[in-house]
Amino acid sequence: MTNITTYHWVFAGAFAIVFLIALGFAYRDDAKKAPDMFKGSSRFLIIVTLIIMVLIVVKILYRLS
């Protein structure tokens, strides 16, 4: 862990962004091919995102106190 540089974090961030974009394109293509299998998936994605955001905020607030 001591050898992690700023460039490692830049690479990790860029990789995550590219991966999420590719995942979005794959999801969009699959949703067009079989729309009945993806009903309610956007609601699930929003809920998961909100839960992760709440956990991050709680962690930040915990570290500040």
PyMOL Python script that loads the backbone (N, CA, C, O; Angstrom):
from pymol import cmd

cmd.read_pdbstr("""\
ATOM      1  N   MET A   1       0.802  -1.196   0.000  1.00  0.00           N
ATOM      2  CA  MET A   1       0.000   0.000   0.000  1.00  0.00           C
ATOM      3  C   MET A   1       0.847   1.263   0.000  1.00  0.00           C
ATOM      4  O   MET A   1       0.354   2.331  -0.362  1.00  0.00           O
ATOM      5  N   THR A   2       2.082   1.166   0.389  1.00  0.00           N
ATOM      6  CA  THR A   2       2.912   2.361   0.464  1.00  0.00           C
ATOM      7  C   THR A   2       3.416   2.798  -0.903  1.00  0.00           C
ATOM      8  O   THR A   2       3.872   3.931  -1.053  1.00  0.00           O
ATOM      9  N   ASN A   3       3.344   1.929  -1.900  1.00  0.00           N
ATOM     10  CA  ASN A   3       3.853   2.270  -3.225  1.00  0.00           C
ATOM     11  C   ASN A   3       2.776   2.808  -4.163  1.00  0.00           C
ATOM     12  O   ASN A   3       3.028   2.953  -5.359  1.00  0.00           O
ATOM     13  N   ILE A   4       1.587   3.107  -3.651  1.00  0.00           N
ATOM     14  CA  ILE A   4       0.510   3.618  -4.491  1.00  0.00           C
ATOM     15  C   ILE A   4       0.742   5.106  -4.720  1.00  0.00           C
ATOM     16  O   ILE A   4       0.788   5.893  -3.775  1.00  0.00           O
ATOM     17  N   THR A   5       0.886   5.478  -5.984  1.00  0.00           N
ATOM     18  CA  THR A   5       1.144   6.875  -6.329  1.00  0.00           C
ATOM     19  C   THR A   5      -0.117   7.526  -6.874  1.00  0.00           C
ATOM     20  O   THR A   5      -1.152   6.877  -7.028  1.00  0.00           O
ATOM     21  N   THR A   6      -0.017   8.790  -7.157  1.00  0.00           N
ATOM     22  CA  THR A   6      -1.130   9.526  -7.743  1.00  0.00           C
ATOM     23  C   THR A   6      -1.504   8.944  -9.097  1.00  0.00           C
ATOM     24  O   THR A   6      -2.683   8.907  -9.452  1.00  0.00           O
ATOM     25  N   TYR A   7      -0.515   8.489  -9.854  1.00  0.00           N
ATOM     26  CA  TYR A   7      -0.783   7.930 -11.177  1.00  0.00           C
ATOM     27  C   TYR A   7      -1.570   6.627 -11.092  1.00  0.00           C
ATOM     28  O   TYR A   7      -2.348   6.314 -11.994  1.00  0.00           O
ATOM     29  N   HIS A   8      -1.378   5.874 -10.031  1.00  0.00           N
ATOM     30  CA  HIS A   8      -2.183   4.677  -9.831  1.00  0.00           C
ATOM     31  C   HIS A   8      -3.651   5.049  -9.659  1.00  0.00           C
ATOM     32  O   HIS A   8      -4.534   4.402 -10.222  1.00  0.00           O
ATOM     33  N   TRP A   9      -3.906   6.094  -8.880  1.00  0.00           N
ATOM     34  CA  TRP A   9      -5.279   6.543  -8.671  1.00  0.00           C
ATOM     35  C   TRP A   9      -5.887   7.102  -9.956  1.00  0.00           C
ATOM     36  O   TRP A   9      -7.069   6.899 -10.231  1.00  0.00           O
ATOM     37  N   VAL A  10      -5.074   7.802 -10.736  1.00  0.00           N
ATOM     38  CA  VAL A  10      -5.562   8.331 -12.019  1.00  0.00           C
ATOM     39  C   VAL A  10      -5.938   7.177 -12.937  1.00  0.00           C
ATOM     40  O   VAL A  10      -6.988   7.211 -13.578  1.00  0.00           O
ATOM     41  N   PHE A  11      -5.091   6.158 -13.006  1.00  0.00           N
ATOM     42  CA  PHE A  11      -5.393   4.994 -13.827  1.00  0.00           C
ATOM     43  C   PHE A  11      -6.650   4.293 -13.336  1.00  0.00           C
ATOM     44  O   PHE A  11      -7.499   3.911 -14.141  1.00  0.00           O
ATOM     45  N   ALA A  12      -6.779   4.122 -12.032  1.00  0.00           N
ATOM     46  CA  ALA A  12      -7.953   3.452 -11.476  1.00  0.00           C
ATOM     47  C   ALA A  12      -9.230   4.230 -11.790  1.00  0.00           C
ATOM     48  O   ALA A  12     -10.253   3.636 -12.131  1.00  0.00           O
ATOM     49  N   GLY A  13      -9.171   5.550 -11.674  1.00  0.00           N
ATOM     50  CA  GLY A  13     -10.336   6.367 -12.000  1.00  0.00           C
ATOM     51  C   GLY A  13     -10.695   6.313 -13.468  1.00  0.00           C
ATOM     52  O   GLY A  13     -11.869   6.191 -13.818  1.00  0.00           O
ATOM     53  N   ALA A  14      -9.684   6.404 -14.341  1.00  0.00           N
ATOM     54  CA  ALA A  14      -9.934   6.342 -15.782  1.00  0.00           C
ATOM     55  C   ALA A  14     -10.483   4.973 -16.161  1.00  0.00           C
ATOM     56  O   ALA A  14     -11.401   4.879 -16.976  1.00  0.00           O
ATOM     57  N   PHE A  15      -9.931   3.916 -15.581  1.00  0.00           N
ATOM     58  CA  PHE A  15     -10.414   2.568 -15.868  1.00  0.00           C
ATOM     59  C   PHE A  15     -11.864   2.409 -15.441  1.00  0.00           C
ATOM     60  O   PHE A  15     -12.666   1.828 -16.172  1.00  0.00           O
ATOM     61  N   ALA A  16     -12.208   2.922 -14.260  1.00  0.00           N
ATOM     62  CA  ALA A  16     -13.577   2.816 -13.765  1.00  0.00           C
ATOM     63  C   ALA A  16     -14.547   3.565 -14.671  1.00  0.00           C
ATOM     64  O   ALA A  16     -15.640   3.072 -14.952  1.00  0.00           O
ATOM     65  N   ILE A  17     -14.157   4.747 -15.127  1.00  0.00           N
ATOM     66  CA  ILE A  17     -15.030   5.533 -15.999  1.00  0.00           C
ATOM     67  C   ILE A  17     -15.247   4.820 -17.325  1.00  0.00           C
ATOM     68  O   ILE A  17     -16.381   4.718 -17.792  1.00  0.00           O
ATOM     69  N   VAL A  18     -14.177   4.326 -17.939  1.00  0.00           N
ATOM     70  CA  VAL A  18     -14.298   3.613 -19.218  1.00  0.00           C
ATOM     71  C   VAL A  18     -15.118   2.337 -19.042  1.00  0.00           C
ATOM     72  O   VAL A  18     -15.940   2.001 -19.895  1.00  0.00           O
ATOM     73  N   PHE A  19     -14.895   1.628 -17.937  1.00  0.00           N
ATOM     74  CA  PHE A  19     -15.646   0.401 -17.675  1.00  0.00           C
ATOM     75  C   PHE A  19     -17.133   0.696 -17.534  1.00  0.00           C
ATOM     76  O   PHE A  19     -17.958  -0.032 -18.087  1.00  0.00           O
ATOM     77  N   LEU A  20     -17.492   1.753 -16.803  1.00  0.00           N
ATOM     78  CA  LEU A  20     -18.897   2.094 -16.626  1.00  0.00           C
ATOM     79  C   LEU A  20     -19.550   2.531 -17.939  1.00  0.00           C
ATOM     80  O   LEU A  20     -20.720   2.231 -18.179  1.00  0.00           O
ATOM     81  N   ILE A  21     -18.808   3.232 -18.779  1.00  0.00           N
ATOM     82  CA  ILE A  21     -19.344   3.614 -20.089  1.00  0.00           C
ATOM     83  C   ILE A  21     -19.604   2.374 -20.942  1.00  0.00           C
ATOM     84  O   ILE A  21     -20.656   2.259 -21.571  1.00  0.00           O
ATOM     85  N   ALA A  22     -18.646   1.449 -20.962  1.00  0.00           N
ATOM     86  CA  ALA A  22     -18.827   0.208 -21.721  1.00  0.00           C
ATOM     87  C   ALA A  22     -19.991  -0.598 -21.160  1.00  0.00           C
ATOM     88  O   ALA A  22     -20.760  -1.186 -21.920  1.00  0.00           O
ATOM     89  N   LEU A  23     -20.124  -0.630 -19.856  1.00  0.00           N
ATOM     90  CA  LEU A  23     -21.229  -1.339 -19.223  1.00  0.00           C
ATOM     91  C   LEU A  23     -22.568  -0.717 -19.611  1.00  0.00           C
ATOM     92  O   LEU A  23     -23.545  -1.429 -19.841  1.00  0.00           O
ATOM     93  N   GLY A  24     -22.609   0.603 -19.683  1.00  0.00           N
ATOM     94  CA  GLY A  24     -23.830   1.295 -20.093  1.00  0.00           C
ATOM     95  C   GLY A  24     -24.223   0.966 -21.525  1.00  0.00           C
ATOM     96  O   GLY A  24     -25.400   0.741 -21.810  1.00  0.00           O
ATOM     97  N   PHE A  25     -23.245   0.938 -22.433  1.00  0.00           N
ATOM     98  CA  PHE A  25     -23.539   0.588 -23.821  1.00  0.00           C
ATOM     99  C   PHE A  25     -24.030  -0.855 -23.926  1.00  0.00           C
ATOM    100  O   PHE A  25     -24.968  -1.135 -24.672  1.00  0.00           O
ATOM    101  N   ALA A  26     -23.410  -1.766 -23.191  1.00  0.00           N
ATOM    102  CA  ALA A  26     -23.841  -3.165 -23.219  1.00  0.00           C
ATOM    103  C   ALA A  26     -25.254  -3.299 -22.659  1.00  0.00           C
ATOM    104  O   ALA A  26     -26.068  -4.044 -23.204  1.00  0.00           O
ATOM    105  N   TYR A  27     -25.546  -2.589 -21.586  1.00  0.00           N
ATOM    106  CA  TYR A  27     -26.887  -2.619 -21.005  1.00  0.00           C
ATOM    107  C   TYR A  27     -27.915  -2.089 -21.999  1.00  0.00           C
ATOM    108  O   TYR A  27     -28.990  -2.667 -22.160  1.00  0.00           O
ATOM    109  N   ARG A  28     -27.579  -0.995 -22.659  1.00  0.00           N
ATOM    110  CA  ARG A  28     -28.525  -0.403 -23.609  1.00  0.00           C
ATOM    111  C   ARG A  28     -28.820  -1.352 -24.759  1.00  0.00           C
ATOM    112  O   ARG A  28     -29.970  -1.479 -25.179  1.00  0.00           O
ATOM    113  N   ASP A  29     -27.790  -2.021 -25.274  1.00  0.00           N
ATOM    114  CA  ASP A  29     -27.993  -2.977 -26.360  1.00  0.00           C
ATOM    115  C   ASP A  29     -28.833  -4.162 -25.901  1.00  0.00           C
ATOM    116  O   ASP A  29     -29.727  -4.604 -26.622  1.00  0.00           O
ATOM    117  N   ASP A  30     -28.552  -4.679 -24.708  1.00  0.00           N
ATOM    118  CA  ASP A  30     -29.317  -5.810 -24.194  1.00  0.00           C
ATOM    119  C   ASP A  30     -30.763  -5.422 -23.910  1.00  0.00           C
ATOM    120  O   ASP A  30     -31.677  -6.217 -24.132  1.00  0.00           O
ATOM    121  N   ALA A  31     -30.971  -4.212 -23.424  1.00  0.00           N
ATOM    122  CA  ALA A  31     -32.326  -3.760 -23.127  1.00  0.00           C
ATOM    123  C   ALA A  31     -33.153  -3.618 -24.402  1.00  0.00           C
ATOM    124  O   ALA A  31     -34.366  -3.824 -24.375  1.00  0.00           O
ATOM    125  N   LYS A  32     -32.520  -3.272 -25.504  1.00  0.00           N
ATOM    126  CA  LYS A  32     -33.233  -3.190 -26.783  1.00  0.00           C
ATOM    127  C   LYS A  32     -33.605  -4.581 -27.294  1.00  0.00           C
ATOM    128  O   LYS A  32     -34.676  -4.762 -27.874  1.00  0.00           O
ATOM    129  N   LYS A  33     -32.735  -5.554 -27.086  1.00  0.00           N
ATOM    130  CA  LYS A  33     -32.974  -6.912 -27.581  1.00  0.00           C
ATOM    131  C   LYS A  33     -34.049  -7.637 -26.777  1.00  0.00           C
ATOM    132  O   LYS A  33     -34.847  -8.380 -27.350  1.00  0.00           O
ATOM    133  N   ALA A  34     -34.085  -7.436 -25.473  1.00  0.00           N
ATOM    134  CA  ALA A  34     -35.039  -8.140 -24.618  1.00  0.00           C
ATOM    135  C   ALA A  34     -35.597  -7.179 -23.572  1.00  0.00           C
ATOM    136  O   ALA A  34     -35.210  -7.246 -22.405  1.00  0.00           O
ATOM    137  N   PRO A  35     -36.501  -6.285 -23.976  1.00  0.00           N
ATOM    138  CA  PRO A  35     -36.987  -5.269 -23.034  1.00  0.00           C
ATOM    139  C   PRO A  35     -37.787  -5.848 -21.868  1.00  0.00           C
ATOM    140  O   PRO A  35     -37.822  -5.246 -20.795  1.00  0.00           O
ATOM    141  N   ASP A  36     -38.430  -7.003 -22.056  1.00  0.00           N
ATOM    142  CA  ASP A  36     -39.221  -7.577 -20.971  1.00  0.00           C
ATOM    143  C   ASP A  36     -38.352  -8.077 -19.815  1.00  0.00           C
ATOM    144  O   ASP A  36     -38.848  -8.216 -18.697  1.00  0.00           O
ATOM    145  N   MET A  37     -37.078  -8.348 -20.059  1.00  0.00           N
ATOM    146  CA  MET A  37     -36.191  -8.833 -19.010  1.00  0.00           C
ATOM    147  C   MET A  37     -35.602  -7.692 -18.176  1.00  0.00           C
ATOM    148  O   MET A  37     -34.984  -7.942 -17.141  1.00  0.00           O
ATOM    149  N   PHE A  38     -35.786  -6.443 -18.617  1.00  0.00           N
ATOM    150  CA  PHE A  38     -35.172  -5.307 -17.936  1.00  0.00           C
ATOM    151  C   PHE A  38     -36.193  -4.381 -17.288  1.00  0.00           C
ATOM    152  O   PHE A  38     -35.866  -3.238 -16.967  1.00  0.00           O
ATOM    153  N   LYS A  39     -37.408  -4.844 -17.091  1.00  0.00           N
ATOM    154  CA  LYS A  39     -38.425  -4.024 -16.437  1.00  0.00           C
ATOM    155  C   LYS A  39     -38.051  -3.825 -14.979  1.00  0.00           C
ATOM    156  O   LYS A  39     -37.795  -4.796 -14.267  1.00  0.00           O
ATOM    157  N   GLY A  40     -38.015  -2.595 -14.534  1.00  0.00           N
ATOM    158  CA  GLY A  40     -37.696  -2.283 -13.151  1.00  0.00           C
ATOM    159  C   GLY A  40     -36.215  -2.212 -12.846  1.00  0.00           C
ATOM    160  O   GLY A  40     -35.838  -1.922 -11.711  1.00  0.00           O
ATOM    161  N   SER A  41     -35.369  -2.467 -13.824  1.00  0.00           N
ATOM    162  CA  SER A  41     -33.934  -2.459 -13.549  1.00  0.00           C
ATOM    163  C   SER A  41     -33.409  -1.050 -13.307  1.00  0.00           C
ATOM    164  O   SER A  41     -32.467  -0.866 -12.536  1.00  0.00           O
ATOM    165  N   SER A  42     -34.005  -0.057 -13.955  1.00  0.00           N
ATOM    166  CA  SER A  42     -33.545   1.314 -13.724  1.00  0.00           C
ATOM    167  C   SER A  42     -33.879   1.756 -12.303  1.00  0.00           C
ATOM    168  O   SER A  42     -33.094   2.461 -11.670  1.00  0.00           O
ATOM    169  N   ARG A  43     -35.036   1.346 -11.805  1.00  0.00           N
ATOM    170  CA  ARG A  43     -35.411   1.674 -10.426  1.00  0.00           C
ATOM    171  C   ARG A  43     -34.434   1.011  -9.451  1.00  0.00           C
ATOM    172  O   ARG A  43     -34.020   1.630  -8.470  1.00  0.00           O
ATOM    173  N   PHE A  44     -34.069  -0.230  -9.715  1.00  0.00           N
ATOM    174  CA  PHE A  44     -33.114  -0.943  -8.869  1.00  0.00           C
ATOM    175  C   PHE A  44     -31.762  -0.248  -8.878  1.00  0.00           C
ATOM    176  O   PHE A  44     -31.129  -0.104  -7.832  1.00  0.00           O
ATOM    177  N   LEU A  45     -31.315   0.186 -10.059  1.00  0.00           N
ATOM    178  CA  LEU A  45     -30.035   0.878 -10.168  1.00  0.00           C
ATOM    179  C   LEU A  45     -30.035   2.188  -9.389  1.00  0.00           C
ATOM    180  O   LEU A  45     -29.041   2.533  -8.751  1.00  0.00           O
ATOM    181  N   ILE A  46     -31.134   2.909  -9.439  1.00  0.00           N
ATOM    182  CA  ILE A  46     -31.246   4.165  -8.695  1.00  0.00           C
ATOM    183  C   ILE A  46     -31.204   3.897  -7.192  1.00  0.00           C
ATOM    184  O   ILE A  46     -30.545   4.630  -6.453  1.00  0.00           O
ATOM    185  N   ILE A  47     -31.895   2.865  -6.736  1.00  0.00           N
ATOM    186  CA  ILE A  47     -31.914   2.528  -5.314  1.00  0.00           C
ATOM    187  C   ILE A  47     -30.525   2.139  -4.835  1.00  0.00           C
ATOM    188  O   ILE A  47     -30.091   2.586  -3.774  1.00  0.00           O
ATOM    189  N   VAL A  48     -29.823   1.314  -5.599  1.00  0.00           N
ATOM    190  CA  VAL A  48     -28.468   0.898  -5.223  1.00  0.00           C
ATOM    191  C   VAL A  48     -27.542   2.106  -5.173  1.00  0.00           C
ATOM    192  O   VAL A  48     -26.732   2.223  -4.254  1.00  0.00           O
ATOM    193  N   THR A  49     -27.651   3.005  -6.146  1.00  0.00           N
ATOM    194  CA  THR A  49     -26.826   4.206  -6.174  1.00  0.00           C
ATOM    195  C   THR A  49     -27.096   5.079  -4.955  1.00  0.00           C
ATOM    196  O   THR A  49     -26.160   5.603  -4.351  1.00  0.00           O
ATOM    197  N   LEU A  50     -28.356   5.239  -4.592  1.00  0.00           N
ATOM    198  CA  LEU A  50     -28.703   6.047  -3.419  1.00  0.00           C
ATOM    199  C   LEU A  50     -28.160   5.419  -2.136  1.00  0.00           C
ATOM    200  O   LEU A  50     -27.673   6.130  -1.257  1.00  0.00           O
ATOM    201  N   ILE A  51     -28.239   4.101  -2.023  1.00  0.00           N
ATOM    202  CA  ILE A  51     -27.708   3.429  -0.831  1.00  0.00           C
ATOM    203  C   ILE A  51     -26.201   3.640  -0.727  1.00  0.00           C
ATOM    204  O   ILE A  51     -25.686   3.913   0.358  1.00  0.00           O
ATOM    205  N   ILE A  52     -25.500   3.517  -1.839  1.00  0.00           N
ATOM    206  CA  ILE A  52     -24.052   3.725  -1.826  1.00  0.00           C
ATOM    207  C   ILE A  52     -23.726   5.166  -1.449  1.00  0.00           C
ATOM    208  O   ILE A  52     -22.790   5.408  -0.686  1.00  0.00           O
ATOM    209  N   MET A  53     -24.482   6.119  -1.972  1.00  0.00           N
ATOM    210  CA  MET A  53     -24.243   7.518  -1.645  1.00  0.00           C
ATOM    211  C   MET A  53     -24.478   7.782  -0.157  1.00  0.00           C
ATOM    212  O   MET A  53     -23.711   8.517   0.465  1.00  0.00           O
ATOM    213  N   VAL A  54     -25.521   7.194   0.418  1.00  0.00           N
ATOM    214  CA  VAL A  54     -25.793   7.361   1.846  1.00  0.00           C
ATOM    215  C   VAL A  54     -24.654   6.771   2.668  1.00  0.00           C
ATOM    216  O   VAL A  54     -24.224   7.379   3.648  1.00  0.00           O
ATOM    217  N   LEU A  55     -24.159   5.595   2.283  1.00  0.00           N
ATOM    218  CA  LEU A  55     -23.053   4.989   3.013  1.00  0.00           C
ATOM    219  C   LEU A  55     -21.790   5.852   2.950  1.00  0.00           C
ATOM    220  O   LEU A  55     -21.063   5.961   3.937  1.00  0.00           O
ATOM    221  N   ILE A  56     -21.529   6.461   1.799  1.00  0.00           N
ATOM    222  CA  ILE A  56     -20.371   7.336   1.662  1.00  0.00           C
ATOM    223  C   ILE A  56     -20.530   8.574   2.553  1.00  0.00           C
ATOM    224  O   ILE A  56     -19.578   8.988   3.215  1.00  0.00           O
ATOM    225  N   VAL A  57     -21.718   9.157   2.570  1.00  0.00           N
ATOM    226  CA  VAL A  57     -21.953  10.338   3.402  1.00  0.00           C
ATOM    227  C   VAL A  57     -21.799   9.979   4.879  1.00  0.00           C
ATOM    228  O   VAL A  57     -21.195  10.737   5.638  1.00  0.00           O
ATOM    229  N   VAL A  58     -22.339   8.830   5.293  1.00  0.00           N
ATOM    230  CA  VAL A  58     -22.198   8.406   6.684  1.00  0.00           C
ATOM    231  C   VAL A  58     -20.733   8.199   7.035  1.00  0.00           C
ATOM    232  O   VAL A  58     -20.299   8.578   8.123  1.00  0.00           O
ATOM    233  N   LYS A  59     -19.970   7.607   6.136  1.00  0.00           N
ATOM    234  CA  LYS A  59     -18.551   7.391   6.391  1.00  0.00           C
ATOM    235  C   LYS A  59     -17.813   8.725   6.524  1.00  0.00           C
ATOM    236  O   LYS A  59     -16.975   8.887   7.411  1.00  0.00           O
ATOM    237  N   ILE A  60     -18.118   9.666   5.653  1.00  0.00           N
ATOM    238  CA  ILE A  60     -17.479  10.989   5.719  1.00  0.00           C
ATOM    239  C   ILE A  60     -17.845  11.691   7.025  1.00  0.00           C
ATOM    240  O   ILE A  60     -16.979  12.260   7.689  1.00  0.00           O
ATOM    241  N   LEU A  61     -19.119  11.651   7.392  1.00  0.00           N
ATOM    242  CA  LEU A  61     -19.541  12.296   8.635  1.00  0.00           C
ATOM    243  C   LEU A  61     -18.911  11.626   9.849  1.00  0.00           C
ATOM    244  O   LEU A  61     -18.563  12.302  10.817  1.00  0.00           O
ATOM    245  N   TYR A  62     -18.764  10.317   9.810  1.00  0.00           N
ATOM    246  CA  TYR A  62     -18.143   9.590  10.918  1.00  0.00           C
ATOM    247  C   TYR A  62     -16.681   9.990  11.078  1.00  0.00           C
ATOM    248  O   TYR A  62     -16.188  10.123  12.198  1.00  0.00           O
ATOM    249  N   ARG A  63     -15.990  10.180   9.957  1.00  0.00           N
ATOM    250  CA  ARG A  63     -14.575  10.569  10.025  1.00  0.00           C
ATOM    251  C   ARG A  63     -14.418  12.004  10.509  1.00  0.00           C
ATOM    252  O   ARG A  63     -13.418  12.330  11.149  1.00  0.00           O
ATOM    253  N   LEU A  64     -15.389  12.870  10.217  1.00  0.00           N
ATOM    254  CA  LEU A  64     -15.303  14.257  10.644  1.00  0.00           C
ATOM    255  C   LEU A  64     -15.536  14.430  12.151  1.00  0.00           C
ATOM    256  O   LEU A  64     -15.049  15.387  12.753  1.00  0.00           O
ATOM    257  N   SER A  65     -16.273  13.510  12.745  1.00  0.00           N
ATOM    258  CA  SER A  65     -16.586  13.674  14.170  1.00  0.00           C
ATOM    259  C   SER A  65     -15.551  13.033  15.064  1.00  0.00           C
ATOM    260  O   SER A  65     -15.674  13.086  16.288  1.00  0.00           O
TER     261      SER A  65
END
""", "prot")
cmd.dss("prot")
cmd.show_as("cartoon", "prot")
cmd.util.cbc("prot")
cmd.orient("prot")
